[in-house]
């Protein structure tokens, strides 16, 4: 039996999320202690680099990315983003000044936007309809697995070659793996290969389209809507606000976790193992969420996972007990599994696919504000009080509030017939 090409697209998205996103977001903090020691950067300055990258690079390019994806397709956008991420990492290995770090953070953030969640979420949505939740779950295993592997590998590279060469090796690896994938494997739309979403034949696809046709009598917002209608809806702003608060808490914890654990007496190796365990637990969460996302309320699952995530953060106050640290890693990581992958599913459920690229670009640009402001705030609070107590308290409250906001979303009811498909080969 021939494998539907959409599963190769899932593999490509898996690799993009593994290398271009997980390494930058979860592996890069392992470099922080070396940068502080070698270059004299403060924790706030380290966080300011990516915060500046967000405002100068990611925010404008995030808005532009949605337009480019809808016009050019995800493939070309991803290729350009991969190039920027890899080069930024390589050049960081030679930096000696703070302004150079800031400039390369801007470059890396632009690459992250162009090769990360936005285009890959749209890519999966283009190739899958009935099995979109499972496909998104499999692709986002790349983010979790990358988060597991990258802290351990980077710590080993730093130990063996020094932090500068470790950065250069990491950047080169990103280019060697992802540039061929983006060039020759990724196809933006099934029609490029005379295929239909989910591998359906043309007759089946027409039937499926009829079954999911929108009806104005079944909800406040149609399944397929334009950008203006979405921006005027309450649901859109609830998704933005809830994700911004919760992902802000995630960003603060993950960016400062290694530094925090080293403050508590853990070695770089031990701290990297805890960071790796967080993402290891997220793999379980992603598999479970991917399976149930096509069968259960997406917004209720999202809210539940966000509550668990927020309530796990106070375990860090007991960091002198290794059991509490590992309990945090398992709970926080498991809840993290629902993080990014449910956002496009809930957005598509509320607003359809016609402007999904633009909507996800706006949503991701919004929550990226929290993703990079919160780590900067945590760094400033540490520099002021020389501990993370207030930072962890704020992040706990932000995640729980974000869960409550997501719970208030009222998505369009699914009008599909109860079709069942077999699992991928």
C-alpha positions as CSV (number, residue, x, y, z in Angstrom):
1,X,0.0,0.0,0.0
2,X,1.4,3.4,-1.0
3,X,2.0,5.9,1.8
4,X,0.0,9.1,1.5
5,X,2.6,11.9,0.8
6,X,1.0,13.9,3.5
7,X,2.9,11.8,6.1
8,X,6.2,12.8,4.4
9,X,5.0,16.4,5.0
10,X,4.4,15.5,8.6
11,X,8.0,14.2,8.8
12,X,9.3,17.4,7.2
13,X,7.4,19.5,9.8
14,X,8.7,17.2,12.5
15,X,12.3,17.9,11.5
16,X,11.7,21.7,11.2
17,X,10.2,21.8,14.6
18,X,13.1,19.7,16.0
19,X,15.9,21.7,14.6
20,X,14.7,25.2,13.9
21,X,12.4,25.6,17.0
22,X,13.4,23.2,19.7
23,X,17.1,23.9,19.6
24,X,16.6,27.7,19.5
25,X,13.9,27.7,22.3
26,X,14.9,24.8,24.5
27,X,18.5,24.1,23.7
28,X,19.8,27.6,23.5
29,X,19.4,28.4,27.3
30,X,22.1,25.8,28.0
31,X,24.6,28.3,26.5
32,X,23.5,31.0,29.0
33,X,25.9,30.1,31.9
34,X,28.9,30.1,29.5
35,X,27.9,33.5,28.0
36,X,27.5,35.0,31.5
37,X,30.9,33.7,32.5
38,X,32.7,34.4,29.3
39,X,31.1,37.7,28.0
40,X,29.8,39.1,31.3
41,X,26.2,39.3,30.1
42,X,23.5,39.7,32.8
43,X,20.4,37.5,32.8
44,X,18.3,40.5,31.8
45,X,20.6,41.2,28.9
46,X,20.4,37.6,27.7
47,X,16.6,37.8,27.7
48,X,16.7,41.3,26.2
49,X,18.4,39.8,23.1
50,X,15.4,37.7,22.1
51,X,13.0,40.4,23.3
52,X,14.6,42.8,21.0
53,X,14.5,40.2,18.3
54,X,10.8,39.9,18.8
55,X,10.0,43.6,18.5
56,X,12.5,44.3,15.7
57,X,12.3,41.1,13.7
58,X,9.7,38.6,14.8
59,X,6.7,41.0,15.1
60,X,6.9,42.7,11.7
61,X,8.0,39.5,10.0
62,X,5.4,37.5,11.8
63,X,2.7,39.6,10.4
64,X,4.4,39.5,6.9
65,X,4.8,35.7,7.2
66,X,1.1,35.1,7.1
67,X,0.7,37.0,3.9
68,X,3.7,35.3,2.3
69,X,2.5,31.9,3.3
70,X,-1.0,32.5,1.9
71,X,0.5,33.9,-1.4
72,X,3.7,31.8,-1.9
73,X,3.0,28.7,0.1
74,X,4.8,27.5,3.2
75,X,7.7,25.8,1.3
76,X,9.6,28.9,0.2
77,X,9.0,30.7,3.5
78,X,10.4,27.7,5.5
79,X,13.5,27.5,3.3
80,X,14.3,31.2,4.0
81,X,13.7,30.8,7.7
82,X,16.0,27.8,8.0
83,X,18.9,29.7,6.3
84,X,18.5,32.6,8.8
85,X,18.4,30.4,11.9
86,X,21.4,28.3,10.9
87,X,23.5,31.3,10.0
88,X,22.6,33.2,13.2
89,X,23.8,30.2,15.3
90,X,27.0,29.9,13.4
91,X,27.8,33.6,13.7
92,X,27.0,33.7,17.4
93,X,30.1,31.5,17.9
94,X,32.3,34.5,17.0
95,X,30.5,37.3,18.8
96,X,32.4,39.4,21.4
97,X,30.0,42.3,22.0
98,X,26.5,42.7,23.4
99,X,25.3,44.5,20.3
100,X,26.4,41.6,18.1
101,X,24.3,39.3,20.3
102,X,21.3,41.5,19.9
103,X,21.7,41.7,16.1
104,X,22.1,38.0,15.8
105,X,19.0,37.4,18.0
106,X,17.0,39.6,15.6
107,X,18.3,37.4,12.7
108,X,17.5,34.2,14.6
109,X,14.0,35.4,15.6
110,X,13.1,36.2,12.0
111,X,14.3,32.8,10.9
112,X,12.3,31.2,13.8
113,X,9.1,33.0,12.6
114,X,9.7,31.9,8.9
115,X,10.6,28.3,9.6
116,X,8.7,27.6,12.9
117,X,5.1,27.2,14.1
118,X,3.3,29.5,11.6
119,X,4.3,27.9,8.3
120,X,4.3,24.3,9.6
121,X,0.9,24.6,11.2
122,X,-0.5,25.9,7.9
123,X,1.4,23.2,6.0
124,X,-0.3,20.4,8.1
125,X,-3.7,22.1,7.8
126,X,-3.3,22.2,4.0
127,X,-2.5,18.5,3.8
128,X,-5.0,17.1,6.4
129,X,-8.6,17.7,7.3
130,X,-10.3,14.7,9.1
131,X,-6.9,13.6,10.6
132,X,-5.5,17.0,11.2
133,X,-5.3,16.6,15.0
134,X,-3.3,13.4,14.7
135,X,-1.0,14.8,12.0
136,X,-0.4,17.9,14.0
137,X,0.4,15.8,17.1
138,X,2.9,13.7,15.2
139,X,4.6,16.8,13.7
140,X,4.8,18.4,17.1
141,X,6.6,15.4,18.5
142,X,9.6,17.0,16.8
143,X,9.4,20.0,19.1
144,X,9.2,17.7,22.2
145,X,11.9,15.3,21.0
146,X,14.1,18.2,20.1
147,X,13.6,19.7,23.5
148,X,14.6,16.3,25.0
149,X,17.8,15.9,22.9
150,X,19.1,19.4,22.4
151,X,19.9,20.3,26.1
152,X,21.9,17.1,26.5
153,X,23.7,17.3,23.2
154,X,24.5,21.0,23.6
155,X,25.8,20.4,27.2
156,X,28.0,17.6,25.8
157,X,29.3,19.8,22.9
158,X,30.1,22.7,25.3
159,X,32.0,20.3,27.6
160,X,33.9,18.8,24.7
161,X,34.6,21.8,22.4
162,X,33.7,25.0,24.3
163,X,30.5,27.0,23.9
164,X,31.7,28.9,20.7
165,X,32.4,25.8,18.7
166,X,29.2,24.2,20.1
167,X,27.2,27.1,18.6
168,X,28.9,26.7,15.2
169,X,28.4,23.0,15.1
170,X,24.7,23.4,16.0
171,X,24.1,26.0,13.3
172,X,25.8,24.0,10.7
173,X,23.7,20.9,11.6
174,X,20.5,22.9,11.2
175,X,21.5,24.0,7.7
176,X,22.7,20.5,6.6
177,X,19.5,18.8,7.7
178,X,16.8,21.4,7.0
179,X,17.8,23.1,3.7
180,X,17.4,19.8,1.7
181,X,14.2,19.0,3.5
182,X,12.7,22.5,2.7
183,X,13.9,22.4,-0.9
184,X,13.0,18.9,-2.0
185,X,10.6,17.3,0.4
186,X,8.1,20.0,1.5
187,X,5.2,20.6,-0.9
188,X,3.0,23.5,0.0
189,X,-0.3,22.0,-1.2
190,X,-1.6,18.5,-2.1
191,X,-2.7,19.7,-5.5
192,X,1.0,20.1,-6.4
193,X,1.1,16.3,-6.5
194,X,-2.4,15.9,-7.9
195,X,-3.6,14.8,-4.4
196,X,-6.4,15.7,-2.0
197,X,-6.2,16.3,1.8
198,X,-6.0,13.1,3.9
199,X,-5.3,11.1,0.7
200,X,-9.0,11.1,-0.3
201,X,-10.0,10.5,-3.9
202,X,-11.6,13.3,-5.7
203,X,-15.2,12.0,-5.2
204,X,-14.5,11.4,-1.4
205,X,-13.0,14.8,-1.1
206,X,-16.1,16.4,-2.7
207,X,-18.3,14.5,-0.3
208,X,-16.2,15.5,2.7
209,X,-16.4,19.2,1.6
210,X,-20.1,18.9,1.4
211,X,-20.3,17.4,4.9
212,X,-18.3,20.3,6.4
213,X,-20.0,23.0,4.4
214,X,-20.8,26.0,6.7
215,X,-24.2,26.8,7.8
216,X,-25.0,30.3,9.2
217,X,-27.7,28.8,11.4
218,X,-25.3,26.6,13.4
219,X,-23.3,29.3,15.2
220,X,-22.4,32.8,15.6
221,X,-19.4,32.6,13.3
222,X,-19.2,30.6,10.0
223,X,-16.7,27.8,9.7
224,X,-15.0,29.6,6.8
225,X,-14.6,33.3,7.5
226,X,-12.5,36.1,6.2
227,X,-9.8,37.9,8.2
228,X,-11.9,40.9,9.0
229,X,-14.7,38.8,10.5
230,X,-12.2,36.9,12.6
231,X,-10.6,40.0,14.0
232,X,-14.0,41.3,15.0
233,X,-14.9,38.2,16.9
234,X,-14.6,37.6,20.7
235,X,-13.0,34.2,20.2
236,X,-10.0,35.6,18.3
237,X,-9.0,37.9,21.1
238,X,-9.7,35.3,23.8
239,X,-7.3,32.9,22.0
240,X,-4.6,35.6,21.7
241,X,-5.0,36.7,25.4
242,X,-5.1,33.2,26.8
243,X,-2.1,32.0,24.8
244,X,-0.1,35.1,25.5
245,X,-0.4,34.7,29.3
246,X,0.3,30.9,29.4
247,X,3.0,30.8,26.8
248,X,4.6,33.8,28.6
249,X,4.8,31.6,31.7
250,X,6.2,28.7,29.6
251,X,8.9,31.0,28.1
252,X,10.0,32.4,31.5
253,X,10.3,28.9,33.0
254,X,12.1,27.2,30.2
255,X,14.5,30.1,29.4
256,X,15.6,30.4,33.1
257,X,15.3,26.8,34.3
258,X,18.9,25.9,33.7
259,X,20.2,29.1,35.4
260,X,17.7,28.6,38.3
261,X,18.8,25.0,38.9
262,X,22.5,26.0,38.8
263,X,21.7,28.6,41.5
264,X,20.2,25.8,43.6
265,X,23.5,23.8,43.4
266,X,22.8,21.6,40.4
267,X,25.5,21.0,37.9
268,X,25.1,22.0,34.3
269,X,24.8,18.3,33.4
270,X,22.1,17.7,36.0
271,X,20.2,20.9,35.1
272,X,20.3,19.9,31.4
273,X,18.8,16.5,32.4
274,X,15.9,18.2,34.2
275,X,15.3,20.4,31.2
276,X,15.4,17.4,28.9
277,X,13.0,15.6,31.2
278,X,10.5,18.4,30.8
279,X,10.4,17.9,27.1
280,X,10.4,14.2,27.4
281,X,7.2,14.4,29.4
282,X,5.8,16.7,26.8
283,X,6.1,13.9,24.2
284,X,3.6,11.8,26.2
285,X,1.3,14.9,26.4
286,X,1.6,15.5,22.6
287,X,0.7,11.9,21.8
288,X,-2.4,11.9,24.1
289,X,-3.5,15.4,22.9
290,X,-3.0,14.5,19.2
291,X,-5.2,11.4,19.7
292,X,-8.0,13.0,21.5
293,X,-8.0,16.4,19.7
294,X,-10.1,14.9,16.9
295,X,-12.6,13.5,19.4
296,X,-12.9,16.0,22.3
297,X,-13.4,19.7,22.8
298,X,-10.2,21.3,21.9
299,X,-10.7,24.4,24.0
300,X,-11.6,22.4,27.1
301,X,-8.5,20.2,26.7
302,X,-6.3,23.3,26.2
303,X,-7.7,25.0,29.3
304,X,-7.2,21.8,31.4
305,X,-3.6,21.4,30.3
306,X,-2.9,25.1,31.0
307,X,-4.2,24.8,34.5
308,X,-2.0,21.8,35.2
309,X,1.0,23.7,33.7
310,X,0.4,26.7,35.9
311,X,-0.1,24.7,39.1
312,X,3.1,22.8,38.6
313,X,5.3,25.9,38.7
314,X,5.1,26.3,42.5
315,X,7.0,23.0,42.9
316,X,10.1,25.0,42.0
317,X,9.9,26.6,45.4
318,X,10.8,23.1,46.7
319,X,13.8,22.8,44.4
320,X,16.1,21.7,47.3
321,X,14.2,18.4,47.2
322,X,15.1,16.5,44.0
323,X,11.7,14.7,44.1
324,X,9.9,18.0,43.8
325,X,12.1,19.1,40.8
326,X,11.4,15.8,39.0
327,X,7.7,16.1,39.8
328,X,7.7,19.6,38.3
329,X,9.5,18.3,35.2
330,X,6.9,15.6,34.6
331,X,3.8,17.7,35.3
332,X,5.0,20.8,33.6
333,X,6.3,18.8,30.6
334,X,3.1,16.7,30.3
335,X,1.0,19.9,30.2
336,X,3.5,21.5,27.8
337,X,2.5,18.8,25.3
338,X,-0.8,20.6,24.6
339,X,1.0,23.9,24.1
340,X,1.5,24.9,20.4
341,X,-0.3,22.1,18.7
342,X,-3.8,22.9,20.0
343,X,-3.6,26.5,19.0
344,X,-3.9,25.9,15.2
345,X,-6.5,23.2,15.7
346,X,-8.7,25.5,17.8
347,X,-8.2,28.4,15.4
348,X,-9.1,26.3,12.4
349,X,-12.2,25.0,14.3
350,X,-13.3,28.6,15.0
351,X,-12.5,30.3,11.7
352,X,-11.7,27.7,9.0
353,X,-8.8,27.6,6.6
354,X,-9.4,30.5,4.2
355,X,-7.3,33.0,6.2
356,X,-5.5,30.5,8.5
357,X,-2.0,31.7,7.7
358,X,-2.8,35.3,8.4
359,X,-4.7,34.4,11.6
360,X,-1.9,32.2,13.0
361,X,0.6,34.9,12.2
362,X,-1.4,37.4,14.2
363,X,-2.0,34.9,17.1
364,X,1.7,33.8,17.2
365,X,2.9,37.4,17.0
366,X,0.6,38.1,19.9
367,X,1.7,35.3,22.1
368,X,5.3,35.8,21.2
369,X,5.0,39.0,23.1
370,X,4.5,36.9,26.2
371,X,7.0,34.3,25.1
372,X,9.9,36.9,25.2
373,X,8.6,39.6,27.6
374,X,8.1,37.1,30.4
375,X,11.7,35.7,30.3
376,X,13.0,39.3,30.3
377,X,10.8,40.1,33.3
378,X,12.0,37.1,35.1
379,X,15.6,38.2,34.4
380,X,14.9,41.7,35.7
381,X,13.3,40.4,38.8
382,X,16.3,38.1,39.5
383,X,18.7,40.9,39.0
384,X,16.7,43.0,41.4
385,X,16.0,40.4,44.1
386,X,18.6,37.8,43.4
387,X,16.1,35.0,43.4
388,X,13.2,33.8,41.2
389,X,10.4,33.7,43.9
390,X,8.4,36.6,42.6
391,X,8.9,35.5,39.0
392,X,7.5,32.0,39.6
393,X,4.5,33.5,41.5
394,X,3.7,35.8,38.6
395,X,4.1,33.0,36.1
396,X,1.8,30.7,38.0
397,X,-0.9,33.3,38.1
398,X,-0.5,34.1,34.4
399,X,-0.9,30.4,33.3
400,X,-4.0,29.9,35.4
401,X,-5.6,33.1,34.2
402,X,-4.7,32.1,30.6
403,X,-6.5,28.7,31.1
404,X,-9.6,30.5,32.3
405,X,-9.6,32.8,29.3
406,X,-9.3,29.8,26.9
407,X,-12.2,28.1,28.6
408,X,-14.3,31.1,27.7
409,X,-13.8,30.5,24.0
410,X,-17.0,29.3,22.2
411,X,-15.9,27.5,19.0
412,X,-18.1,26.8,16.0
413,X,-19.7,23.4,16.4
414,X,-18.3,20.7,14.2
415,X,-20.7,20.1,11.4
416,X,-18.9,17.0,10.0
417,X,-20.5,13.6,9.9
418,X,-18.9,11.1,12.2
419,X,-16.5,9.8,9.6
420,X,-13.7,7.4,10.7
421,X,-10.4,6.9,9.0
422,X,-7.8,4.3,9.7
423,X,-4.5,5.2,11.3
424,X,-1.6,6.2,9.0
425,X,0.5,3.3,7.7
